[in-house]
Structure formats: structure tokens, C-alpha cells
Amino acid sequence: VPPNSPWFSVANFRYYGVRDNLPVRFMRAWDDEPLGVDYMILKTGDVGPPWTAERPRRIATRLATDRHLDAAFPVIGEFRLPDGSQGTVRARRLPAVSASVDAMARALAGALRRRVGDVAIDVEGLDLTVEHDDAIR
């Protein structure tokens, strides 16, 4: 839930999830990639105070400019909110992959090698193996 306005924030959604005993987990906006995110709840207009508004605006811009992210999270609902803004719900919908499981594992290992510098320093001689079964798809 990227917005952080008084009536539309992660705390509001978390409250109703707990109150209604729903099996959901809410988190604030992410920094890089939406890993572990199944649904996005967004809104236009006021997205919160200046110190938190940058993230929801960045996510909205990225969805508008990154066709792959936009395709992975299509809009499943749009709602007019009391303040006149638009609320949007997006759900992760990844297309079926036709590549072999071995090709998927090689691609994943390559992607991890390319991004290891984002989370580690002074990495030398990294040997990375992805152990997998058909569930990798």
C-alpha cells in the first residue's frame, strides 16, 4: 500500500485485515523491485506527507513507464474515493513461461549474478547453482 494519507494508508488496511481475521499481510512501498508483492493498492491525488509521498509517486511513474511491470501487475479494480481521487488495485499476474525448467534456472542464476552487487561487496569467484524442479515456472 504505497499511499500514506490519513484515510488511505497501510495502517488502515492492516487494521481491517486483523479485524476481519483475513489471511493478508500489508507492507509499505518498496524501494527497488516489488518482490513478494501480490497486490498493489494505489491512489491518485494526496498520497501523504512530503517525507513519504516520494515512494508512491515513484511507483506510479514506474508503472506508467515500465511496460513489463505494468503487464505483471494489471489493474483489477478502480474505485472513486470520497476525496475525489481514484483508488486502484493491481494484482500480480505473470504470464506462463514456455522455456524449459533448465533454461529458467540458468536465467535465474544469471540474473542473481548480475544483481549480487546490489546486496554484497567484494564478491569474487561466486559459484551459483539454482536447484529446482518444475515449480520454478
C-alpha atoms as a printed R data frame, in Angstrom:
    type eleno elety resid chain resno       x       y       z
1   ATOM     1    CA   VAL     A     1   0.000   0.000   0.000
2   ATOM     2    CA   PRO     A     2   2.157   2.901  -1.182
3   ATOM     3    CA   PRO     A     3  -0.037   5.906  -0.194
4   ATOM     4    CA   ASN     A     4   0.266   7.262   3.330
5   ATOM     5    CA   SER     A     5  -2.595   9.725   3.648
6   ATOM     6    CA   PRO     A     6  -4.768   9.865   6.787
7   ATOM     7    CA   TRP     A     7  -7.660   7.836   5.361
8   ATOM     8    CA   PHE     A     8  -5.731   5.667   2.918
9   ATOM     9    CA   SER     A     9  -2.636   4.093   4.442
10  ATOM    10    CA   VAL     A    10  -1.102   0.728   5.182
11  ATOM    11    CA   ALA     A    11  -2.273   1.098   8.800
12  ATOM    12    CA   ASN     A    12  -5.919   1.377   7.711
13  ATOM    13    CA   PHE     A    13  -5.742  -1.720   5.534
14  ATOM    14    CA   ARG     A    14  -3.789  -3.652   8.176
15  ATOM    15    CA   TYR     A    15  -6.458  -2.782  10.783
16  ATOM    16    CA   TYR     A    16  -9.313  -4.147   8.650
17  ATOM    17    CA   GLY     A    17  -7.317  -7.263   7.802
18  ATOM    18    CA   VAL     A    18  -6.769  -8.006  11.501
19  ATOM    19    CA   ARG     A    19 -10.310  -7.011  12.464
20  ATOM    20    CA   ASP     A    20 -11.832  -9.327   9.869
21  ATOM    21    CA   ASN     A    21  -9.293 -12.098  10.532
22  ATOM    22    CA   LEU     A    22  -8.146 -12.107   6.897
23  ATOM    23    CA   PRO     A    23  -5.020 -14.053   5.878
24  ATOM    24    CA   VAL     A    24  -3.296 -10.976   4.449
25  ATOM    25    CA   ARG     A    25  -0.048  -9.160   5.146
26  ATOM    26    CA   PHE     A    26   0.374  -5.493   4.285
27  ATOM    27    CA   MET     A    27   3.628  -3.650   3.790
28  ATOM    28    CA   ARG     A    28   4.679  -0.165   2.860
29  ATOM    29    CA   ALA     A    29   6.001   0.792  -0.555
30  ATOM    30    CA   TRP     A    30   9.162  -0.954  -1.713
31  ATOM    31    CA   ASP     A    31  12.392   0.627  -2.901
32  ATOM    32    CA   ASP     A    32  13.573  -1.398  -5.904
33  ATOM    33    CA   GLU     A    33  11.593  -4.384  -7.138
34  ATOM    34    CA   PRO     A    34   8.194  -5.487  -5.766
35  ATOM    35    CA   LEU     A    35   9.453  -8.876  -4.555
36  ATOM    36    CA   GLY     A    36   6.853 -10.747  -2.520
37  ATOM    37    CA   VAL     A    37   4.118  -8.324  -3.596
38  ATOM    38    CA   ASP     A    38   0.921  -9.960  -4.844
39  ATOM    39    CA   TYR     A    39  -1.349  -6.896  -4.869
40  ATOM    40    CA   MET     A    40  -0.798  -3.134  -5.079
41  ATOM    41    CA   ILE     A    41  -3.277  -0.636  -3.685
42  ATOM    42    CA   LEU     A    42  -2.654   2.819  -5.132
43  ATOM    43    CA   LYS     A    43  -4.405   6.172  -5.289
44  ATOM    44    CA   THR     A    44  -4.180   9.431  -7.166
45  ATOM    45    CA   GLY     A    45  -4.169  12.857  -5.549
46  ATOM    46    CA   ASP     A    46  -2.908  13.250  -1.983
47  ATOM    47    CA   VAL     A    47  -0.579  10.334  -1.247
48  ATOM    48    CA   GLY     A    48   0.660  11.577   2.096
49  ATOM    49    CA   PRO     A    49   3.099  13.969   3.714
50  ATOM    50    CA   PRO     A    50   6.197  15.127   1.801
51  ATOM    51    CA   TRP     A    51   8.524  12.722   3.636
52  ATOM    52    CA   THR     A    52   6.531   9.680   2.451
53  ATOM    53    CA   ALA     A    53   4.979  10.877  -0.826
54  ATOM    54    CA   GLU     A    54   8.078  10.246  -2.971
55  ATOM    55    CA   ARG     A    55   7.702   6.450  -2.948
56  ATOM    56    CA   PRO     A    56   4.085   6.238  -4.137
57  ATOM    57    CA   ARG     A    57   4.797   8.836  -6.813
58  ATOM    58    CA   ARG     A    58   7.879   6.896  -7.948
59  ATOM    59    CA   ILE     A    59   5.856   3.664  -8.113
60  ATOM    60    CA   ALA     A    60   3.076   5.353 -10.114
61  ATOM    61    CA   THR     A    61   5.654   6.760 -12.539
62  ATOM    62    CA   ARG     A    62   7.342   3.392 -12.892
63  ATOM    63    CA   LEU     A    63   4.035   1.662 -13.612
64  ATOM    64    CA   ALA     A    64   3.322   4.292 -16.269
65  ATOM    65    CA   THR     A    65   6.742   3.918 -17.930
66  ATOM    66    CA   ASP     A    66   7.760   0.267 -17.383
67  ATOM    67    CA   ARG     A    67   5.621  -1.886 -19.664
68  ATOM    68    CA   HIS     A    68   6.898  -5.102 -18.074
69  ATOM    69    CA   LEU     A    69   5.939  -4.036 -14.547
70  ATOM    70    CA   ASP     A    70   2.599  -2.724 -15.818
71  ATOM    71    CA   ALA     A    71   1.915  -6.075 -17.541
72  ATOM    72    CA   ALA     A    72   2.942  -8.062 -14.454
73  ATOM    73    CA   PHE     A    73   0.505  -6.057 -12.287
74  ATOM    74    CA   PRO     A    74  -2.632  -5.350 -14.362
75  ATOM    75    CA   VAL     A    75  -5.421  -3.238 -12.877
76  ATOM    76    CA   ILE     A    76  -8.193  -5.431 -11.443
77  ATOM    77    CA   GLY     A    77 -10.281  -2.682  -9.869
78  ATOM    78    CA   GLU     A    78 -10.726   1.082  -9.851
79  ATOM    79    CA   PHE     A    79 -12.737   2.987  -7.260
80  ATOM    80    CA   ARG     A    80 -13.767   6.612  -6.823
81  ATOM    81    CA   LEU     A    81 -12.703   7.714  -3.336
82  ATOM    82    CA   PRO     A    82 -14.520  10.251  -1.113
83  ATOM    83    CA   ASP     A    83 -11.800  12.881  -1.614
84  ATOM    84    CA   GLY     A    84 -12.361  12.752  -5.397
85  ATOM    85    CA   SER     A    85  -9.232  10.741  -6.109
86  ATOM    86    CA   GLN     A    86  -9.055   7.354  -7.813
87  ATOM    87    CA   GLY     A    87  -8.129   4.166  -5.935
88  ATOM    88    CA   THR     A    88  -6.615   1.350  -7.988
89  ATOM    89    CA   VAL     A    89  -5.986  -2.290  -7.144
90  ATOM    90    CA   ARG     A    90  -3.422  -4.201  -9.184
91  ATOM    91    CA   ALA     A    91  -2.730  -7.933  -8.940
92  ATOM    92    CA   ARG     A    92   0.418  -9.781  -9.917
93  ATOM    93    CA   ARG     A    93  -0.381 -11.852 -12.991
94  ATOM    94    CA   LEU     A    94   2.713 -13.376 -14.524
95  ATOM    95    CA   PRO     A    95   2.353 -14.968 -17.944
96  ATOM    96    CA   ALA     A    96   3.061 -18.656 -18.439
97  ATOM    97    CA   VAL     A    97   6.643 -19.381 -19.413
98  ATOM    98    CA   SER     A    98   7.315 -21.738 -22.290
99  ATOM    99    CA   ALA     A    99  11.055 -22.131 -21.631
100 ATOM   100    CA   SER     A   100  12.391 -25.376 -20.194
101 ATOM   101    CA   VAL     A   101  12.935 -25.551 -16.442
102 ATOM   102    CA   ASP     A   102  16.702 -25.795 -17.041
103 ATOM   103    CA   ALA     A   103  16.626 -22.621 -19.152
104 ATOM   104    CA   MET     A   104  14.622 -20.897 -16.408
105 ATOM   105    CA   ALA     A   105  17.183 -21.966 -13.792
106 ATOM   106    CA   ARG     A   106  20.069 -20.673 -15.939
107 ATOM   107    CA   ALA     A   107  18.278 -17.358 -16.495
108 ATOM   108    CA   LEU     A   108  17.578 -17.007 -12.768
109 ATOM   109    CA   ALA     A   109  21.192 -17.782 -11.862
110 ATOM   110    CA   GLY     A   110  22.382 -15.202 -14.405
111 ATOM   111    CA   ALA     A   111  20.011 -12.569 -13.040
112 ATOM   112    CA   LEU     A   112  21.182 -13.239  -9.485
113 ATOM   113    CA   ARG     A   113  24.834 -12.953 -10.540
114 ATOM   114    CA   ARG     A   114  24.140  -9.618 -12.237
115 ATOM   115    CA   ARG     A   115  22.389  -8.198  -9.158
116 ATOM   116    CA   VAL     A   116  24.653  -9.583  -6.415
117 ATOM   117    CA   GLY     A   117  26.473  -6.235  -6.299
118 ATOM   118    CA   ASP     A   118  23.254  -4.645  -5.049
119 ATOM   119    CA   VAL     A   119  23.418  -6.635  -1.815
120 ATOM   120    CA   ALA     A   120  27.084  -7.643  -1.359
121 ATOM   121    CA   ILE     A   121  30.552  -6.171  -1.806
122 ATOM   122    CA   ASP     A   122  33.905  -7.690  -2.754
123 ATOM   123    CA   VAL     A   123  32.357 -10.807  -4.286
124 ATOM   124    CA   GLU     A   124  34.949 -12.894  -6.114
125 ATOM   125    CA   GLY     A   125  34.581 -16.299  -7.731
126 ATOM   126    CA   LEU     A   126  30.890 -16.646  -6.972
127 ATOM   127    CA   ASP     A   127  29.631 -20.113  -7.830
128 ATOM   128    CA   LEU     A   128  25.864 -20.074  -8.011
129 ATOM   129    CA   THR     A   129  23.641 -23.067  -8.645
130 ATOM   130    CA   VAL     A   130  19.852 -22.980  -8.716
131 ATOM   131    CA   GLU     A   131  18.413 -26.283  -7.539
132 ATOM   132    CA   HIS     A   132  14.938 -26.599  -8.966
133 ATOM   133    CA   ASP     A   133  12.031 -28.749 -10.041
134 ATOM   134    CA   ASP     A   134   9.068 -27.991 -12.307
135 ATOM   135    CA   ALA     A   135   7.719 -25.497  -9.736
136 ATOM   136    CA   ILE     A   136  10.319 -22.963 -10.946
137 ATOM   137    CA   ARG     A   137   7.860 -21.946 -13.647
